[in-house]
Amino acid sequence: MTPLPQEVTQLLQECSQGDKRALDSLMPLVYKELHRLAVRYLRRESAGHTLQATALINEAYLRLVDQRHVDWQNRAQFYGIAAQLMHRILVDHARGRLAAKRGGAAQKVTLSDAQKLTGMEDLDLVALDDALKGLAAIDPQNSRIVQLRFFGGLDIEETAEVLGVSPATVKRGWNLARAWLFREMRKV
């Protein structure tokens, strides 16, 4: 059974108010969507990756519930932050593997949607993260749009809801950010 968005939103708001029972009720409702996000991320990883979907979900969930002073507004915000955390976990994992490799050669990860974003077949996840940080330095909103759309799998309307902007603003930002990242990733 798919939970109603307002059910998840209500539990998130109760969690924000410190209700531990709401937190216990939340996980079964959001697990399926978190699993879908994790599988989507891991499908993009190279064949030799070592993280499993369950480990990624558990780590992201632990970080989500450990958030202090988060005023959860709705499920889209929750999933957007979950997507960001999963992205960060995978980048940290990739950086750790990179640091452990002899010679420090970067491990390439194939991303199924990367061609749409960058026009490249293989994408270095660490380089993409660095490019996103560069974009965030000059245009934080468009960097966030990429994180939510590309990594979080949110559509235009959900991204607009999370950011509190219009769908047209998200579309413009998405197009500008993709062009900027395409140029930056070509430099790598």
NORWO-V811676 format. One record per residue. PHI is phi in radians with two decimals (NA if undefined). D_LAST is the distance of its C-alpha to the last C-alpha in whole Angstrom. Layout:
PHI	D_LAST
PHI	D_LAST
This chain:
NA	45
-1.44	42
-1.23	43
-1.27	43
-0.95	41
-1.21	44
-1.13	45
-1.13	41
-1.03	41
-1.07	45
-1.12	44
-1.09	41
-1.15	43
-1.15	45
-1.07	43
-1.05	42
-1.60	46
1.58	46
-1.36	47
-1.22	46
-1.16	48
-1.12	46
-1.08	43
-1.13	45
-1.36	45
-1.23	42
-0.97	40
-1.07	42
-1.35	41
-1.75	37
-1.01	36
-1.05	36
-1.21	33
-1.10	32
-1.12	32
-1.05	30
-1.09	27
-1.10	27
-1.08	27
-1.05	25
-1.08	22
-1.21	23
-1.08	23
-1.43	20
-1.25	19
-1.19	19
-1.05	23
-1.60	23
-1.13	22
-1.94	25
-1.46	26
-1.86	29
-0.98	29
-1.09	32
-1.13	31
-1.13	28
-1.09	31
-1.06	33
-1.11	30
-1.11	29
-1.11	33
-1.06	34
-1.21	31
-1.12	33
-1.33	36
-1.50	36
-1.05	34
-1.76	37
1.04	38
-1.68	36
-1.72	39
-1.12	38
-1.62	38
-2.88	38
-1.18	36
-1.08	33
-1.09	32
-1.04	33
-1.19	30
-1.10	28
-1.21	28
-1.07	28
-1.10	25
-1.07	23
-1.12	25
-1.10	24
-1.03	20
-1.10	21
-1.07	22
-1.17	20
-1.13	17
-1.06	19
-1.12	20
-1.12	17
-1.10	16
-1.11	20
-1.10	19
-1.09	16
-1.16	19
-1.41	21
-1.22	20
-1.19	21
1.44	18
1.17	16
-1.16	14
-1.23	12
-1.50	14
-1.48	12
-2.12	14
-1.49	16
-1.99	16
-1.07	19
-1.67	18
-1.09	15
-1.08	15
-1.11	17
-1.38	15
-2.10	11
1.34	13
-1.95	11
-1.29	13
-1.90	12
-2.32	10
-1.46	9
-1.05	12
-1.18	11
-1.12	7
-1.10	9
-1.08	12
-1.10	10
-1.12	10
-1.11	13
-1.12	14
-1.08	13
-1.13	15
-1.08	18
-1.18	18
-1.81	19
-2.65	20
-1.01	21
-1.13	23
-1.20	21
-1.12	18
-1.16	22
-1.04	22
-1.09	19
-1.03	20
-1.25	23
-1.36	23
-1.31	20
-1.54	20
-1.54	24
1.27	25
-1.36	27
-1.47	28
-1.00	29
-1.15	32
-1.12	31
-1.10	28
-1.05	31
-1.11	33
-1.09	31
-1.49	30
1.24	33
-2.21	32
-1.40	33
-1.01	31
-1.11	31
-1.12	29
-1.12	27
-1.05	26
-1.08	25
-1.08	23
-1.07	21
-1.14	21
-1.13	19
-1.12	17
-1.07	16
-1.11	15
-1.14	13
-1.14	11
-0.99	10
-1.12	9
-1.14	7
-1.22	5
-1.18	5
-1.26	4
-1.18	0
